[in-house]
Amino acid sequence: MSETTVIIKRRTQTPVKKKSQIGYTAAALVVIIAMGVYLAQVKTLLSIIWFLGIALGVILQKSRFCFTASLRDPILTGSTTLTRATLIAFAVAMVGFAALQFTTLLKGGPVTGNVSPVGLHTVIGAILFGIGMVISGGCASGTLMRMGEGFAMQWISITTFILGSVLGAIHFGWWTENFFRAAPKIYIPEVLGWAGGFWGQLAVLALLYVVATWYEYRNID
Amino acid sequence: MAEFTIDALGEACPIPLLKVQKKWPELQRGDVLVVNIDHSCALKNIPEWARKQGQNVEVEEVEDGVWDIYIEKID
């Protein structure tokens, strides 16, 4: 018997009685389904979005998917599992958006989705957000998920997150006037062509995936 | 065969792991480090980090949403 098992045996002699959560689960299930039925009567699409949202939340919680960890763990723990999960998510989203945008383009409509000006402000903003999310223990989706789990500190995170976003929204006009207007809008299919943009992005993501896999297992063999 | 404890209750994601990494060099072979956490994210990255180093890891849920992670220093 290892030392660890001995210590665990000794510690768990006074077990704390855990509360059963079956009641809460059943109540939540009833609320979710009732809300789904109600939304379906208003508009079918709302009901679909509702269930997609619930499913996303469950997956986020169970898989411990976390954008913060995907960039932080390679340095802290040497693990790139979440980095690779994020890369796959990017690839899936990219294929989906390409399909959507190409369809609207064939119909002669304008490009769907956000094409925002890119520049030095993107880099500075990303670094600031990165520092903030590591300190507060999660990005927006991670914070929401941990709030739901009952980690009280994240309630402070979300409050300041909302305050910061409101402040940003108030001053957005000023930023647009002074920085965004001069910055170029880059739409990759326009620069590289549709084939180059689509396969190029997939190739970059695949390359990053290979690098991430190599990084995780390089020490073992 | 000493036993060390880290109280990381209320600490958000990377902090418990950083505390473990800071404490780790003080441990001798056979020592056990007990980390008390209540942030579910640390439940993933602490065992992951320790197992990657080849250490022995056990996790015990001691209360609702509170876990003890046992890390035995093997080498």
Boltz contact constraints between the chains, C-beta under 6 A:
constraints:
  - contact:
      token1: [A, 3]
      token2: [B, 1]
      max_distance: 6.0
  - contact:
      token1: [A, 3]
      token2: [B, 32]
      max_distance: 6.0
  - contact:
      token1: [A, 3]
      token2: [B, 72]
      max_distance: 6.0
  - contact:
      token1: [A, 4]
      token2: [B, 32]
      max_distance: 6.0
  - contact:
      token1: [A, 4]
      token2: [B, 56]
      max_distance: 6.0
  - contact:
      token1: [A, 4]
      token2: [B, 58]
      max_distance: 6.0
  - contact:
      token1: [A, 4]
      token2: [B, 70]
      max_distance: 6.0
  - contact:
      token1: [A, 4]
      token2: [B, 72]
      max_distance: 6.0
  - contact:
      token1: [A, 7]
      token2: [B, 32]
      max_distance: 6.0
  - contact:
      token1: [A, 8]
      token2: [B, 58]
      max_distance: 6.0
  - contact:
      token1: [A, 8]
      token2: [B, 60]
      max_distance: 6.0
  - contact:
      token1: [A, 16]
      token2: [B, 63]
      max_distance: 6.0
  - contact:
      token1: [A, 18]
      token2: [B, 64]
      max_distance: 6.0
  - contact:
      token1: [A, 19]
      token2: [B, 64]
      max_distance: 6.0
  - contact:
      token1: [A, 64]
      token2: [B, 44]
      max_distance: 6.0
  - contact:
      token1: [A, 77]
      token2: [B, 45]
      max_distance: 6.0
  - contact:
      token1: [A, 77]
      token2: [B, 48]
      max_distance: 6.0
  - contact:
      token1: [A, 77]
      token2: [B, 49]
      max_distance: 6.0
  - contact:
      token1: [A, 78]
      token2: [B, 52]
      max_distance: 6.0
  - contact:
      token1: [A, 79]
      token2: [B, 48]
      max_distance: 6.0
  - contact:
      token1: [A, 137]
      token2: [B, 12]
      max_distance: 6.0
  - contact:
      token1: [A, 137]
      token2: [B, 13]
      max_distance: 6.0
  - contact:
      token1: [A, 149]
      token2: [B, 40]
      max_distance: 6.0
  - contact:
      token1: [A, 151]
      token2: [B, 39]
      max_distance: 6.0
  - contact:
      token1: [A, 153]
      token2: [B, 12]
      max_distance: 6.0
